[in-house]
């Protein structure tokens, strides 16, 4: 529910006044009660003490006549309701006064508010040397006092209510006075909103009355309206100028757009030619690496082909033996004459005795198994060679880098085994998104470079291949014990066409291409080296790549 400022002002002032009046009334009532209780108690104590001193001797001497006379005398006081004198055992000597008050059990009152019957009951002992002999009980009539206190309370409440009404009226008048000026500011603010909407600032200013904060607020409002009016005029002039400029800019934009379209077409054609050149250059570098591996691959293929050929020759001899045996068996089967059949069986037995059939049967299984393994070896080498030499696409697939290492080692092993020892420490790493052909090319470049670095030392060195998971990346490290790289060459190692090999032995593109492939996969390729102590190349591929965007591969160099 929305509450107006006038209502809030009146309610706030009235609430404060009511709270103050309530505190005042409670305080007055409390002081009045304390004053009445103090006076009544003091009067009662004084009266009963005086009466005890008056009747003490008569009570101790059992002079009932004197006691009766003293009681009758004190009852002449209209404020005394009843008097009762009794011993410590409760035996009444004399009692006079209000029959109603005397008929109820005595109970001393502690305050006027506790005396509900209009009689303040009090008691005093009759003592001699700290020995109690009896009691005097007196009831004071406090009806008139109670009535006076009630009248005072009623007058106090009446005055408080009248004051509350006056405060409410004053707060209403004050709220109305303040709201009259605020209402003008509110109307001015509404008119200002319409003026801003329709750009018409007439009849927005509010009148200024008085010299208070509200008048200062009205002056500030009028100043704001004046500033808005000036700003509107300036903005209108600026808009007119902008319209003219927009017309000129549109003409210039059309001319520039036409030129940009022509340039974009030329750039697209150039980019297309550049991409085709990059693919051709990448394939050329691959084929160069294949050329370096050709002799080793041929040797790797010749070895299994040689023993497969030898096995086939041996199998041919075994087949001829089986053909002779089958021919003799067929002759025995076809012979109808029993004598000739017996002679044929003797010939068959002699033929079998001349051949070691147990050895032949066992050797045939070994020859077939060895031949099958040799052919599988050839198929594996050809498959790896085909995988490495094919033209790459941008297609990514989940693959394990350990499988890439094993395939690549099968290709380059013959080239490395005569110059160094290869150790593999392949950890349990997850599959990552990769272009298998490109990553295999990177590993081939790193292994060939490591082998050439070891070969340059003229010693039988070592290459250590390690795969592991480091944070959010799968890392491949190729560490060699070769000649190392000079510090001056490390910062240029991945630059295109930079090479430390003699002319004609390196294109300077191997490591540059590898560096570009690593970046294309969202990873990195880095190198550390100490001259004379070997080098370590680290390929890092992200396990969960953030972006799959393809980038043009940069041509890199061969160390």
GIMO-V310814 format. One record per backbone hydrogen bond with DSSP energy under -1.0 kcal/mol. NH is the residue of the N-H (numbers start at 1). CO is the residue of the C=O. If there is no record, write none. Layout:
BEGIN
NH&CO  NH&CO
END
This chain:
BEGIN
8&4  9&5  10&6  11&7  12&8  13&9  14&10  15&11  16&12  17&13  18&14  19&15  20&16  21&17  22&18  23&19  24&20  25&21  26&22  27&23  28&24  29&25  30&26  31&27  32&28  33&29  34&30  35&31  36&32  37&33  38&34  39&35  40&36  41&37  42&38  43&39  44&40  45&41  46&42  47&43  48&44  49&45  50&46  51&47  52&48  53&49  54&50  55&51  59&55  60&56  61&57  63&58  64&62  67&63  68&64  69&65  70&66  71&67  72&68  73&69  74&70  75&71  76&73  77&74  80&77  81&139  82&139  83&96  84&137  85&94  86&135  87&91  88&133  90&87  93&85  94&85  96&83  98&81  102&98  103&99  109&121  115&112  116&114  118&115  120&140  122&138  124&136  126&134  128&131  131&128  133&126  134&126  135&86  136&124  137&84  138&122  139&82  140&120  141&79  142&118  146&142  147&143  148&144  149&145  150&146  151&147  152&148  153&149  154&150  155&151  156&152  157&153  158&154  159&155  160&156  161&157  162&158  163&159  164&160  165&161  166&162  167&163  168&164  169&165  170&166  171&167  172&168  173&169  174&170  175&171  176&172  177&173  178&174  179&175  180&176  181&177  182&178  183&179  184&180  185&181  186&182  187&183  188&184  189&185  190&186  191&187  192&188  193&189  194&190  195&191  196&192  197&193  198&194  199&195  200&195  216&212  217&213  218&214  219&215  220&216  221&217  222&218  223&219  224&220  225&221  226&222  227&223  228&224  229&225  230&226  231&227  232&228  233&229  234&230  235&231  236&232  237&233  238&234  239&235  240&236  241&237  242&238  243&239  244&240  245&241  246&242  247&243  248&244  249&245  250&246  251&247  252&248  253&249  254&250  255&251  256&252  257&253  258&254  259&255  260&256  261&257  262&258  263&259  264&260  265&261  266&262  267&263  268&264  269&265  270&266  271&267  272&268  273&269  274&270  275&271  276&272  277&273  278&274  279&275  280&276  281&277  282&278  283&279  284&280  285&281  286&282  287&283  288&284  289&285  290&286  291&287  292&288  293&289  297&293  298&294  299&295  300&296  301&297  302&298  303&299  305&301  306&302  307&303  308&304  309&305  310&306  311&307  312&308  313&309  314&310  315&311  316&312  317&313  318&314  319&315  320&316  321&317  322&318  323&319  324&320  325&321  326&322  327&323  328&324  329&325  330&326  331&327  332&328  333&329  334&330  335&331  341&337  342&338  343&339  344&340  345&341  346&342  347&343  348&344  349&345  350&346  351&347  352&348  353&349  354&350  357&355  360&356  361&357  362&358  363&359  364&360  365&361  366&362  367&363  368&364  369&365  370&366  371&367  372&368  373&369  374&370  375&371  376&372  377&373  378&374  379&375  380&376  381&377  382&378  383&379  384&380  385&381  386&382  387&383  388&384  389&385  390&386  397&434  399&432  404&400  405&401  406&402  407&403  408&404  409&405  410&406  412&408  413&409  416&412  417&413  419&416  420&416  421&461  423&463  425&465  427&467  429&427  432&399  434&397  439&435  440&436  441&437  442&438  443&439  444&440  445&441  446&442  447&443  448&444  449&445  450&446  451&447  452&448  453&449  454&450  455&451  456&452  457&454  458&455  461&419  461&459  463&421  464&479  465&423  466&477  467&425  468&475  470&473  473&470  474&541  475&468  476&539  477&466  478&537  479&464  480&535  481&462  489&486  495&492  497&508  498&495  505&502  511&557  513&509  514&510  515&511  516&512  517&513  518&514  519&515  520&516  521&517  522&519  523&518  524&540  526&538  528&536  530&534  532&483  533&530  536&528  537&478  538&526  539&476  540&524  541&474  543&472  556&509
END
